[in-house]
């Protein structure tokens, strides 16, 4: 599959699904690297990964297949947060920040319930 064809297929999927279908549902994306933390809560969990100098996070719903508001945010100390939020059926993210020699903070929620980590990976 050529790169241009793959882009056309993904764009077509987003168009057919309408605006409520987010990129996290359209592609089975995942964070690269090794999982270093998992924060569970009543309706899902936030997974944190590290790959070299980058830290990535995603919020995953316990009940997949049901459209619900899912949000994930990751912020390196001194930087702006990277956020993915929308109405998804499985997950929000991945979102990635440059985290070399910096603490990071992650937050995530599914259907209005969530968690926040505080500063980690310092």
DSSP file (Angstrom, degrees, kcal/mol; ACC not computed):
  #  RESIDUE AA STRUCTURE BP1 BP2  ACC     N-H-->O    O-->H-N    N-H-->O    O-->H-N    TCO  KAPPA ALPHA  PHI   PSI    X-CA   Y-CA   Z-CA
    1    1 A X              0   0    0      0, 0.0     2,-0.1     0, 0.0     0, 0.0   0.000 360.0 360.0 360.0 125.2    0.0    0.0    0.0
    2    2 A X     >  -     0   0    0      1,-0.1     4,-2.5     4,-0.0     5,-0.2  -0.351 360.0-114.3 -75.9 159.4    1.5    3.3   -1.0
    3    3 A X  H  > S+     0   0    0      1,-0.2     4,-2.2     2,-0.2     5,-0.2   0.897 116.5  49.7 -59.9 -42.5    1.7    6.2    1.4
    4    4 A X  H  > S+     0   0    0      1,-0.2     4,-2.1     2,-0.2    -1,-0.2   0.893 111.5  49.1 -65.7 -39.4   -0.7    8.4   -0.7
    5    5 A X  H  > S+     0   0    0      2,-0.2     4,-2.4     1,-0.2    -2,-0.2   0.912 109.9  51.3 -65.9 -41.9   -3.2    5.5   -0.9
    6    6 A X  H  X S+     0   0    0     -4,-2.5     4,-2.4     1,-0.2    -2,-0.2   0.907 110.0  49.6 -61.6 -42.1   -3.0    4.9    2.8
    7    7 A X  H  X S+     0   0    0     -4,-2.2     4,-2.7     1,-0.2    -1,-0.2   0.909 110.8  50.3 -62.7 -41.7   -3.7    8.6    3.5
    8    8 A X  H  X S+     0   0    0     -4,-2.1     4,-2.3     2,-0.2    -2,-0.2   0.895 110.2  50.1 -64.0 -40.3   -6.7    8.5    1.1
    9    9 A X  H  X S+     0   0    0     -4,-2.4     4,-2.2     2,-0.2    -2,-0.2   0.939 112.9  45.3 -63.9 -47.3   -8.1    5.4    2.8
   10   10 A X  H  X S+     0   0    0     -4,-2.4     4,-2.3     2,-0.2    -2,-0.2   0.916 113.1  50.6 -63.1 -43.0   -7.8    7.0    6.3
   11   11 A X  H  X S+     0   0    0     -4,-2.7     4,-2.1     1,-0.2    -1,-0.2   0.897 110.4  50.7 -61.3 -39.7   -9.3   10.3    5.0
   12   12 A X  H  X S+     0   0    0     -4,-2.3     4,-2.8     2,-0.2    -1,-0.2   0.894 108.2  51.8 -64.7 -39.9  -12.2    8.3    3.5
   13   13 A X  H  X S+     0   0    0     -4,-2.2     4,-2.3     1,-0.2    -2,-0.2   0.909 110.7  47.7 -63.1 -41.8  -12.8    6.5    6.8
   14   14 A X  H  X S+     0   0    0     -4,-2.3     4,-1.0     2,-0.2     7,-0.2   0.879 113.4  48.4 -66.5 -37.1  -13.0    9.8    8.6
   15   15 A X  H  < S+     0   0    0     -4,-2.1     3,-0.3     2,-0.2    -2,-0.2   0.922 113.4  46.0 -68.6 -44.2  -15.3   11.3    6.0
   16   16 A X  H  < S+     0   0    0     -4,-2.8    -2,-0.2     1,-0.2    -1,-0.2   0.892 112.9  50.8 -64.9 -39.9  -17.6    8.2    6.0
   17   17 A X  H  < S-     0   0    0     -4,-2.3     3,-0.3    -5,-0.2    -1,-0.2   0.702 106.7-137.6 -72.7 -19.5  -17.7    8.1    9.8
   18   18 A X    ><  -     0   0    0     -4,-1.0     3,-1.3    -3,-0.3    -1,-0.2  -0.203  39.2 -53.6  84.8 178.1  -18.5   11.8   10.1
   19   19 A X  T 3  S+     0   0    0      1,-0.3    -1,-0.2    -4,-0.1    -4,-0.1   0.694 127.7  66.4 -69.3 -19.6  -17.1   14.3   12.5
   20   20 A X  T 3  S+     0   0    0     -3,-0.3     2,-0.7    66,-0.1    -1,-0.3   0.688  81.8  86.6 -76.6 -16.0  -17.9   12.3   15.6
   21   21 A X  S <  S-     0   0    0     -3,-1.3    67,-0.1    -7,-0.2     2,-0.1  -0.763  71.5-157.2 -86.8 116.2  -15.4    9.6   14.7
   22   22 A X    >>  -     0   0    0     -2,-0.7     4,-1.6    65,-0.4     3,-1.0  -0.383  29.7-104.7 -90.8 169.8  -12.0   10.7   16.0
   23   23 A X  H 3> S+     0   0    0      1,-0.3     4,-1.8     2,-0.2     6,-0.2   0.782 117.0  64.4 -65.5 -26.4   -8.6    9.6   14.8
   24   24 A X  H 34 S+     0   0    0      1,-0.2     5,-0.3     2,-0.2    -1,-0.3   0.826 108.4  41.2 -66.9 -29.3   -8.1    7.4   17.8
   25   25 A X  H <4 S+     0   0    0     -3,-1.0    -2,-0.2     1,-0.1    -1,-0.2   0.813 110.8  57.0 -83.5 -31.9  -11.0    5.2   16.5
   26   26 A X  H  < S+     0   0    0     -4,-1.6     2,-0.4     1,-0.1    -2,-0.2   0.838 113.3  35.4 -71.7 -33.0  -10.0    5.4   12.9
   27   27 A X  S  < S-     0   0    0     -4,-1.8     2,-2.1     2,-0.0    -1,-0.1  -0.951  77.8-127.8-124.5 142.6   -6.5    3.9   13.4
   28   28 A X        +     0   0    0     -2,-0.4     2,-0.1    -3,-0.0    -3,-0.1  -0.408  51.1 171.2 -82.8  62.6   -5.4    1.3   15.9
   29   29 A X        +     0   0    0     -2,-2.1     2,-0.3    -5,-0.3    -2,-0.0  -0.394  10.4 176.7 -78.0 150.8   -2.7    3.6   17.1
   30   30 A X        -     0   0    0     -2,-0.1     2,-0.2    64,-0.1    63,-0.0  -0.962  34.2 -93.6-146.5 162.1   -0.5    2.9   20.1
   31   31 A X        -     0   0    0     -2,-0.3     2,-0.2     1,-0.1    19,-0.1  -0.518  38.4-126.3 -76.1 144.9    2.4    4.5   21.9
   32   32 A X        +     0   0    0     -2,-0.2     2,-0.2    17,-0.1    24,-0.2  -0.513  68.1  28.9 -82.8 158.7    5.9    3.4   21.0
   33   33 A X  S    S-     0   0    0     -2,-0.2     2,-0.4    16,-0.1    18,-0.2  -0.516  99.3 -29.9  97.6-160.0    8.3    2.2   23.7
   34   34 A X  E     -A   50   0A   0     16,-2.3    16,-2.3    -2,-0.2     2,-0.4  -0.814  56.0-116.7-104.3 135.8    7.9    0.5   27.0
   35   35 A X  E     +A   49   0A   0     -2,-0.4    14,-0.3    14,-0.2     3,-0.1  -0.579  37.0 170.4 -70.7 126.4    4.9    0.9   29.3
   36   36 A X  E     +     0   0A   0     12,-2.8     2,-0.3    -2,-0.4    13,-0.2   0.646  59.6  17.0-112.1 -22.3    6.2    2.5   32.5
   37   37 A X  E     -A   48   0A   0     11,-1.5    11,-2.8     2,-0.0     2,-0.4  -0.994  51.8-167.0-149.9 150.4    3.0    3.4   34.4
   38   38 A X  E     -A   47   0A   0     -2,-0.3     2,-0.6     9,-0.2     9,-0.2  -0.979   5.9-165.8-138.3 128.3   -0.7    2.6   34.4
   39   39 A X  E     -A   46   0A   0      7,-2.7     7,-2.4    -2,-0.4     2,-0.2  -0.939  13.3-162.0-116.4 109.0   -3.3    4.6   36.3
   40   40 A X  E     +A   45   0A   0     -2,-0.6     2,-0.3     5,-0.2     5,-0.2  -0.592  13.9 168.7 -90.9 151.4   -6.6    2.8   36.7
   41   41 A X  E >   -A   44   0A   0      3,-2.7     3,-0.9    -2,-0.2    74,-0.1  -0.889  51.6 -78.3-148.8 178.6  -10.0    4.4   37.5
   42   42 A X  T 3  S+     0   0    0     -2,-0.3     3,-0.1     1,-0.3    72,-0.0   0.801 125.0  28.1 -55.8 -37.9  -13.6    3.3   37.5
   43   43 A X  T 3  S-     0   0    0     67,-0.1    19,-2.5    19,-0.1    20,-0.5   0.430 129.2 -37.5-109.0   0.7  -14.3    3.7   33.8
   44   44 A X  E <   -AB  41  61A   0     -3,-0.9    -3,-2.7    17,-0.3     2,-0.3  -0.949  59.4 -96.1 175.8-155.3  -10.8    3.1   32.3
   45   45 A X  E     -AB  40  60A   0     15,-2.1    15,-3.1    -2,-0.3     2,-0.5  -0.990  14.9-130.2-154.4 156.8   -7.1    3.6   32.6
   46   46 A X  E     -AB  39  59A   0     -7,-2.4    -7,-2.7    -2,-0.3     2,-0.4  -0.956  23.8-157.6-109.7 127.5   -4.3    5.9   31.5
   47   47 A X  E     -AB  38  58A   0     11,-2.9    11,-1.7    -2,-0.5     2,-0.4  -0.901   3.2-160.7-109.1 134.1   -1.2    4.2   30.1
   48   48 A X  E     -AB  37  57A   0    -11,-2.8   -12,-2.8    -2,-0.4   -11,-1.5  -0.952   9.8-175.8-118.8 131.6    2.2    5.9   30.0
   49   49 A X  E     -AB  35  56A   0      7,-3.0     7,-2.6    -2,-0.4     2,-0.4  -0.902  12.4-152.9-125.4 151.7    5.0    4.8   27.8
   50   50 A X  E     +AB  34  55A   0    -16,-2.3   -16,-2.3    -2,-0.3     2,-0.3  -0.993  14.3 172.7-125.6 134.4    8.7    5.9   27.4
   51   51 A X  E >   - B   0  54A   0      3,-2.6     3,-2.0    -2,-0.4     2,-0.3  -0.874  65.1 -57.4-139.4 103.8   10.7    5.6   24.2
   52   52 A X  T 3  S-     0   0    0     -2,-0.3    -1,-0.0     1,-0.3     0, 0.0  -0.461 122.0 -13.2  62.6-122.8   14.1    7.3   24.3
   53   53 A X  T 3  S+     0   0    0     -2,-0.3    46,-3.1    -3,-0.1    47,-0.5   0.341 121.9  88.0 -91.9   5.9   13.6   11.0   25.1
   54   54 A X  E <   -BC  51  98A   0     -3,-2.0    -3,-2.6    44,-0.3     2,-0.4  -0.817  56.6-159.0-112.7 146.8    9.8   10.9   24.5
   55   55 A X  E     -BC  50  97A   0     42,-2.5    42,-2.5    -2,-0.3     2,-0.3  -0.981  13.5-170.5-123.4 135.8    6.9   10.1   26.8
   56   56 A X  E     -BC  49  96A   0     -7,-2.6    -7,-3.0    -2,-0.4     2,-0.3  -0.914   3.2-171.6-128.2 149.5    3.5    9.1   25.4
   57   57 A X  E     -BC  48  95A   0     38,-2.3    38,-2.1    -2,-0.3    37,-0.5  -0.983   5.7-179.8-141.2 152.9    0.1    8.6   27.0
   58   58 A X  E     -BC  47  93A   0    -11,-1.7   -11,-2.9    -2,-0.3     2,-0.5  -0.985  21.7-136.5-148.8 145.9   -3.3    7.2   26.0
   59   59 A X  E     -BC  46  92A   0     33,-2.0    33,-2.2    -2,-0.3     2,-0.4  -0.902  22.6-164.9-103.3 129.6   -6.6    6.8   27.9
   60   60 A X  E     -BC  45  91A   0    -15,-3.1   -15,-2.1    -2,-0.5    31,-0.2  -0.959  13.5-132.2-121.7 130.2   -8.4    3.5   27.3
   61   61 A X  E     -B   44   0A   0     29,-3.0   -17,-0.3    -2,-0.4     3,-0.2  -0.518   6.0-142.0 -78.6 144.2  -12.0    2.8   28.2
   62   62 A X  S    S+     0   0    0    -19,-2.5     2,-0.9     1,-0.2   -18,-0.1   0.887  98.5  51.2 -68.6 -39.8  -13.0   -0.3   30.1
   63   63 A X  S >  S-     0   0    0    -20,-0.5     3,-0.7     3,-0.1    -1,-0.2  -0.829  81.0-170.3-101.0  97.8  -16.1   -0.7   27.9
   64   64 A X  T 3   +     0   0    0     -2,-0.9    26,-0.2     1,-0.2     3,-0.1  -0.517  64.4  42.1 -85.2 158.0  -15.0   -0.5   24.3
   65   65 A X  T 3  S+     0   0    0     24,-1.8     2,-0.5     1,-0.2    -1,-0.2   0.251  88.7 104.2  92.7 -12.1  -17.6   -0.1   21.5
   66   66 A X  S <  S-     0   0    0     -3,-0.7     2,-0.3    23,-0.6    -1,-0.2  -0.903  76.7-121.1-104.4 125.6  -19.7    2.4   23.4
   67   67 A X        +     0   0    0     -2,-0.5     2,-0.3    -3,-0.1    22,-0.2  -0.497  51.5 147.8 -67.4 123.2  -19.4    6.0   22.3
   68   68 A X  E     -D   88   0B   0     20,-2.5    20,-2.3    -2,-0.3     2,-0.4  -0.981  54.0 -88.1-153.0 159.9  -18.3    8.1   25.2
   69   69 A X  E     +D   87   0B   0     -2,-0.3    42,-3.0    18,-0.2    43,-0.4  -0.598  47.4 178.6 -75.3 124.8  -16.2   11.2   26.0
   70   70 A X  E     -DE  86 110B   0     16,-2.9    16,-2.0    -2,-0.4     2,-0.3  -0.989   3.3-179.8-129.9 138.2  -12.5   10.2   26.4
   71   71 A X  E     -DE  85 109B   0     38,-2.5    38,-2.4    -2,-0.4     2,-0.3  -0.997   7.3-179.6-140.0 140.9   -9.7   12.6   27.2
   72   72 A X  E     -DE  84 108B   0     12,-2.3    12,-2.4    -2,-0.3     2,-0.3  -0.996   4.3-179.3-138.9 143.3   -5.9   12.3   27.7
   73   73 A X  E     -DE  83 107B   0     34,-2.6    34,-2.3    -2,-0.3     2,-0.4  -0.999   5.3-176.2-142.0 139.1   -3.3   14.9   28.4
   74   74 A X  E     -DE  82 106B   0      8,-2.1     8,-3.1    -2,-0.3     2,-0.4  -0.999   6.6-177.6-135.9 137.8    0.4   14.8   28.9
   75   75 A X  E     - E   0 105B   0     30,-2.3    30,-2.4    -2,-0.4     2,-0.3  -0.994  19.1-144.1-139.1 128.2    2.6   17.7   29.9
   76   76 A X  E >   - E   0 104B   0      4,-0.4     3,-2.7    -2,-0.4    28,-0.2  -0.717  46.8 -91.3 -84.0 141.8    6.4   18.0   30.4
   77   77 A X  T 3  S+     0   0    0     26,-3.0     3,-0.1    -2,-0.3    -1,-0.1  -0.312 115.9  17.8 -57.0 128.9    7.4   20.4   33.1
   78   78 A X  T 3  S+     0   0    0      1,-0.3    -1,-0.3    24,-0.0     2,-0.2   0.356 114.9  89.2  89.9  -4.5    7.9   23.8   31.6
   79   79 A X  S <  S-     0   0    0     -3,-2.7    -1,-0.3     1,-0.0     2,-0.3  -0.608  81.8 -94.2-117.3 178.0    5.9   22.9   28.4
   80   80 A X        -     0   0    0     -2,-0.2    -4,-0.4    -3,-0.1     2,-0.1  -0.638  46.6-103.2 -89.1 150.1    2.4   23.0   27.1
   81   81 A X        -     0   0    0     -2,-0.3     2,-0.5    -6,-0.2    -6,-0.3  -0.447  20.8-137.4 -73.6 146.2    0.2   19.9   27.4
   82   82 A X  E     -D   74   0B   0     -8,-3.1    -8,-2.1    -2,-0.1     2,-0.4  -0.916  32.8-172.5 -97.6 128.2   -0.5   17.7   24.5
   83   83 A X  E     -D   73   0B   0     -2,-0.5     2,-0.4   -10,-0.2   -10,-0.2  -0.950  25.0-176.0-130.4 141.2   -4.2   16.8   24.5
   84   84 A X  E     +D   72   0B   0    -12,-2.4   -12,-2.3    -2,-0.4     2,-0.4  -0.976  21.9 160.7-131.2 123.2   -6.6   14.5   22.7
   85   85 A X  E     +D   71   0B   0     -2,-0.4     2,-0.3   -14,-0.2   -14,-0.2  -0.999  13.9 103.2-142.9 141.9  -10.2   14.7   23.6
   86   86 A X  E    S-D   70   0B   0    -16,-2.0   -16,-2.9    -2,-0.4     2,-0.8  -0.983  71.3 -58.6 174.2-170.5  -13.4   13.6   21.9
   87   87 A X  E     +D   69   0B   0     -2,-0.3   -65,-0.4   -18,-0.2     2,-0.2  -0.881  65.7 159.6-101.0 107.8  -16.2   11.1   21.6
   88   88 A X  E     -D   68   0B   0    -20,-2.3   -20,-2.5    -2,-0.8     4,-0.1  -0.753  45.1-139.0-125.9 167.3  -14.5    7.8   21.0
   89   89 A X  S    S+     0   0    0     -2,-0.2   -24,-1.8   -22,-0.2   -23,-0.6   0.610  95.7   5.8-102.0 -16.2  -15.4    4.1   21.3
   90   90 A X  S    S-     0   0    0      1,-0.4   -29,-3.0   -26,-0.2     2,-0.3   0.649 116.2 -13.0-130.5 -56.1  -12.0    2.8   22.6
   91   91 A X  E     -C   60   0A   0    -31,-0.2     2,-0.4     2,-0.1    -1,-0.4  -0.971  40.6-131.8-154.4 160.6   -9.3    5.3   23.5
   92   92 A X  E     -C   59   0A   0    -33,-2.2   -33,-2.0    -2,-0.3     2,-0.2  -0.946  60.6 -20.5-113.5 142.6   -8.0    8.8   23.3
   93   93 A X  E     -C   58   0A   0     -2,-0.4   -64,-0.2     1,-0.3   -35,-0.2  -0.504  18.3-144.0 104.2-177.8   -4.4    9.3   22.2
   94   94 A X  E     +     0   0A   0    -37,-0.5     2,-0.4    -2,-0.2    -1,-0.3   0.347  45.7 173.0 -79.8 148.8   -1.6    8.6   21.8
   95   95 A X  E     -C   57   0A   0    -38,-2.1   -38,-2.3    -3,-0.2     2,-0.4  -0.984  10.7-164.0-123.4 139.3   -0.2   12.0   22.7
   96   96 A X  E     -C   56   0A   0     -2,-0.4     2,-0.3   -40,-0.2   -40,-0.2  -0.945  10.8-177.8-130.4 143.3    3.5   12.5   23.0
   97   97 A X  E     -C   55   0A   0    -42,-2.5   -42,-2.5    -2,-0.4     2,-0.6  -0.951  38.4-103.6-132.8 156.8    5.9   15.1   24.5
   98   98 A X  E     +C   54   0A   0     -2,-0.3   -44,-0.3   -44,-0.2   -22,-0.1  -0.714  43.5 172.0 -77.0 120.4    9.6   15.5   24.6
   99   99 A X    >   +     0   0    0    -46,-3.1     3,-1.5    -2,-0.6     2,-0.3   0.101  14.8 145.7-124.9  23.4   10.5   14.4   28.2
  100  100 A X  T 3  S-     0   0    0    -47,-0.5     3,-0.1     1,-0.3   -47,-0.1  -0.487  86.8 -11.7 -66.8 124.0   14.3   14.3   28.4
  101  101 A X  T 3  S+     0   0    0     -2,-0.3     2,-0.3     1,-0.2    -1,-0.3   0.783 116.5 109.7  57.3  31.4   15.4   15.3   31.9
  102  102 A X    <   -     0   0    0     -3,-1.5     2,-0.2    19,-0.2    -1,-0.2  -0.979  68.3-123.3-133.9 147.8   11.9   16.6   32.7
  103  103 A X        -     0   0    0     -2,-0.3   -26,-3.0    19,-0.1     2,-0.3  -0.556  31.3-153.6 -76.8 153.7    9.1   15.4   34.9
  104  104 A X  E     -EF  76 120B   0     16,-2.4    16,-3.1   -28,-0.2     2,-0.4  -0.923   7.9-151.9-128.3 158.3    5.8   14.8   33.2
  105  105 A X  E     -EF  75 119B   0    -30,-2.4   -30,-2.3    -2,-0.3     2,-0.4  -0.996  12.0-166.3-128.7 134.3    2.2   14.9   34.3
  106  106 A X  E     -E   74   0B   0     12,-0.5    11,-2.6    -2,-0.4    12,-0.4  -0.927   6.5-178.7-121.6 148.4   -0.6   12.9   32.8
  107  107 A X  E     +EF  73 116B   0    -34,-2.3   -34,-2.6    -2,-0.4     2,-0.3  -0.983   6.7 171.6-138.0 148.7   -4.4   13.2   33.1
  108  108 A X  E     -EF  72 115B   0      7,-2.3     7,-2.5    -2,-0.3     2,-0.3  -0.991   7.2-177.5-156.3 152.5   -7.1   11.1   31.6
  109  109 A X  E     -EF  71 114B   0    -38,-2.4   -38,-2.5    -2,-0.3     2,-0.4  -0.996  10.4-164.7-150.7 151.2  -10.9   10.6   31.8
  110  110 A X  E >  S-EF  70 113B   0      3,-2.8     3,-1.7    -2,-0.3   -40,-0.2  -0.988  81.5 -13.0-135.2 124.0  -13.5    8.3   30.4
  111  111 A X  T 3  S-     0   0    0    -42,-3.0   -41,-0.1    -2,-0.4     3,-0.1   0.857 130.0 -50.5  53.1  41.2  -17.2    9.3   30.6
  112  112 A X  T 3  S+     0   0    0    -43,-0.4     2,-0.4     1,-0.2    -1,-0.3   0.365 119.5  98.0  85.3  -6.1  -16.6   12.0   33.2
  113  113 A X  E <   +F  110   0B   0     -3,-1.7    -3,-2.8   -72,-0.0     2,-0.2  -0.929  48.3 129.8-115.3 142.0  -14.5    9.9   35.6
  114  114 A X  E     -F  109   0B   0     -2,-0.4     2,-0.3    -5,-0.3    -5,-0.3  -0.839  39.1-114.7-164.0-162.1  -10.7   10.0   35.6
  115  115 A X  E     -F  108   0B   0     -7,-2.5    -7,-2.3    -2,-0.2     2,-0.3  -0.964   7.5-151.2-151.9 160.9   -7.3   10.4   37.2
  116  116 A X  E     -F  107   0B   0     -2,-0.3    -9,-0.2    -9,-0.2    -2,-0.0  -0.991   8.0-153.2-138.3 145.0   -4.3   12.7   37.3
  117  117 A X  E     -     0   0B   0    -11,-2.6     2,-0.1    -2,-0.3   -10,-0.1   0.766  22.8-140.2 -91.2 -26.4   -0.7   11.5   38.1
  118  118 A X  E     -     0   0B   0    -12,-0.4   -12,-0.5     2,-0.1     2,-0.4  -0.415  62.4 -27.8  78.6-175.1    1.1   14.5   39.6
  119  119 A X  E    S+F  105   0B   0    -14,-0.1     2,-0.2    -2,-0.1   -14,-0.2  -0.610  79.9 167.5 -78.2 126.4    4.7   15.0   38.4
  120  120 A X  E     +F  104   0B   0    -16,-3.1   -16,-2.4    -2,-0.4    -2,-0.1  -0.790  44.6  38.0-131.6 172.0    6.3   11.6   37.5
  121  121 A X              0   0    0     -2,-0.2   -19,-0.2   -18,-0.2    -1,-0.1   0.796 360.0 360.0  56.8  35.3    9.3   10.2   35.8
  122  122 A X              0   0    0     -3,-0.2   -19,-0.1   -18,-0.1    -1,-0.1   0.460 360.0 360.0 -74.8 360.0   11.6   12.9   37.2
